[in-house]
């Protein structure tokens, strides 16, 4: 997936969410910072640096909610298995990691306290970039290319959070999830455990919150 398509997808979701926010005050913006822990043999190939996520969450009842979530991050990359067409291993570099998911969850509220827990499940699209070095021995020119693995994934997770009295900074939470995908690389399926500290913020009718978050997403890109 090209960077232009990724930006267009994010913009499209933001337009829809802004329109809905003008009609429904139960729509929130979520954003978090944390890390990804790659599971299995691939944890030697991909290693997490600081990760970010953003999303749009809508409450349907007091307990049920839906969320569109976006993650566009980098993983540290050390190639472990040589490609058949190359004698080289590309190491000490980075891999682009993009995913978009739709989650469906349920909140459990503790009586007379602002604390709650959640469970959720989700599915979506994942794109994993693997950098490669190409050496032209005739010209002695080395170039870099990206081989992408694209596929679907399923995930399950949970939150523990607290609702604040702030009209903007509505909720603080810790989110943990497990993901497995159809993407295979170096003979193994890509699996991941993610942990994030996040915030859920009330959307304003004029869409100013969305515009600020879109600028943050572009800066990460």
PEDA-V445613 format. One record per residue. N is the residue number from 1. PSI is psi in degrees with one decimal (* if undefined). BURIAL is + if it has 16 or more other ideal C-beta (glycine too) atoms within 10 Angstrom, else -. Layout:
BEGIN
<<N & PSI & BURIAL> <N & PSI & BURIAL>>
END
This chain:
BEGIN
<<1 & 127.7 & -> <2 & 160.5 & -> <3 & -33.6 & -> <4 & -39.8 & -> <5 & -37.9 & -> <6 & -46.1 & +> <7 & -39.4 & -> <8 & -40.2 & -> <9 & -44.9 & -> <10 & -43.2 & +> <11 & -38.9 & -> <12 & -44.5 & -> <13 & -37.6 & +> <14 & -39.0 & +> <15 & -45.7 & -> <16 & -44.6 & -> <17 & -36.5 & +> <18 & -41.1 & +> <19 & -42.4 & -> <20 & -34.0 & -> <21 & -26.5 & +> <22 & -16.9 & -> <23 & -21.1 & -> <24 & 111.2 & -> <25 & 3.1 & -> <26 & 6.0 & -> <27 & 133.6 & +> <28 & 155.6 & +> <29 & 131.3 & +> <30 & 144.0 & +> <31 & 145.5 & +> <32 & 165.3 & +> <33 & 138.6 & -> <34 & -141.4 & +> <35 & 158.7 & -> <36 & 136.2 & +> <37 & 104.4 & -> <38 & 134.9 & +> <39 & 158.1 & +> <40 & -157.3 & -> <41 & -22.9 & -> <42 & -5.7 & +> <43 & -11.8 & -> <44 & -20.4 & -> <45 & -45.5 & +> <46 & 130.0 & +> <47 & 141.8 & +> <48 & 142.3 & +> <49 & -168.6 & -> <50 & 133.6 & -> <51 & 153.1 & +> <52 & 150.4 & +> <53 & 158.6 & +> <54 & 155.2 & +> <55 & 175.2 & +> <56 & 123.3 & +> <57 & 135.7 & +> <58 & 130.7 & +> <59 & 134.0 & -> <60 & -32.2 & -> <61 & -170.6 & -> <62 & -28.7 & -> <63 & -38.5 & -> <64 & 141.9 & -> <65 & 158.3 & +> <66 & 153.0 & -> <67 & 136.3 & +> <68 & 123.0 & +> <69 & 138.1 & +> <70 & 133.8 & +> <71 & 123.9 & +> <72 & 99.8 & +> <73 & -179.7 & +> <74 & 145.0 & +> <75 & 143.4 & +> <76 & 138.4 & -> <77 & 127.9 & +> <78 & 106.1 & -> <79 & 130.3 & +> <80 & -28.3 & +> <81 & 130.0 & -> <82 & 144.1 & -> <83 & 148.8 & -> <84 & -27.6 & -> <85 & 2.0 & -> <86 & 138.9 & -> <87 & 3.0 & -> <88 & 151.6 & -> <89 & 128.2 & -> <90 & 113.2 & +> <91 & 170.0 & -> <92 & 46.0 & -> <93 & -162.9 & -> <94 & 155.3 & -> <95 & 134.9 & +> <96 & 138.7 & +> <97 & 110.2 & +> <98 & 136.8 & +> <99 & 145.3 & +> <100 & 132.4 & +> <101 & 159.0 & +> <102 & 120.8 & -> <103 & 150.4 & +> <104 & 124.0 & -> <105 & 172.9 & +> <106 & 130.2 & -> <107 & 137.5 & +> <108 & 115.7 & -> <109 & 136.4 & -> <110 & 126.9 & -> <111 & 137.4 & -> <112 & 19.7 & -> <113 & 157.7 & -> <114 & 3.5 & -> <115 & 143.5 & -> <116 & 163.1 & +> <117 & 159.2 & -> <118 & 151.8 & +> <119 & 147.8 & -> <120 & 162.0 & +> <121 & 156.0 & -> <122 & 170.8 & +> <123 & 161.0 & -> <124 & -160.0 & +> <125 & 138.0 & +> <126 & 136.9 & +> <127 & 123.2 & +> <128 & 122.1 & +> <129 & 135.1 & +> <130 & 113.4 & +> <131 & 145.4 & +> <132 & 145.3 & +> <133 & 130.5 & -> <134 & 123.8 & -> <135 & 119.6 & -> <136 & 105.5 & -> <137 & -21.9 & -> <138 & -38.8 & -> <139 & -8.0 & -> <140 & 37.1 & -> <141 & 128.4 & -> <142 & 133.1 & -> <143 & 157.0 & -> <144 & 139.1 & -> <145 & 165.8 & -> <146 & 124.1 & -> <147 & 122.9 & -> <148 & 139.1 & -> <149 & 118.7 & +> <150 & 144.4 & -> <151 & -174.8 & -> <152 & 163.5 & -> <153 & 160.5 & +> <154 & 148.0 & -> <155 & 157.3 & +> <156 & 144.1 & -> <157 & -174.0 & +> <158 & 162.7 & +> <159 & 156.6 & +> <160 & 128.3 & -> <161 & 177.1 & +> <162 & 132.2 & -> <163 & 131.0 & +> <164 & 174.5 & -> <165 & -0.7 & -> <166 & 138.0 & -> <167 & -21.8 & -> <168 & -57.8 & -> <169 & 83.3 & -> <170 & -41.2 & +> <171 & 142.3 & +> <172 & 138.7 & +> <173 & 162.0 & +> <174 & 129.0 & -> <175 & 131.1 & +> <176 & 137.8 & -> <177 & 157.0 & +> <178 & 135.2 & -> <179 & 139.3 & +> <180 & 141.7 & -> <181 & 170.9 & +> <182 & -4.1 & -> <183 & 126.0 & +> <184 & 139.2 & -> <185 & 141.7 & +> <186 & 35.6 & +> <187 & 5.4 & -> <188 & 151.1 & +> <189 & 139.6 & +> <190 & 120.1 & +> <191 & 151.3 & +> <192 & 142.8 & +> <193 & 129.2 & -> <194 & 140.3 & +> <195 & 128.2 & +> <196 & 143.6 & +> <197 & 124.3 & -> <198 & 169.3 & +> <199 & 144.5 & +> <200 & 122.3 & +> <201 & 140.3 & +> <202 & 138.2 & +> <203 & 143.2 & +> <204 & 153.0 & +> <205 & -27.6 & -> <206 & -0.7 & -> <207 & 13.4 & +> <208 & -37.5 & -> <209 & -41.8 & +> <210 & -43.9 & +> <211 & -41.1 & -> <212 & -41.0 & -> <213 & -34.1 & +> <214 & -37.8 & +> <215 & -38.0 & -> <216 & -42.3 & -> <217 & -41.9 & +> <218 & -35.1 & -> <219 & -39.1 & -> <220 & -42.3 & -> <221 & * & ->>
END
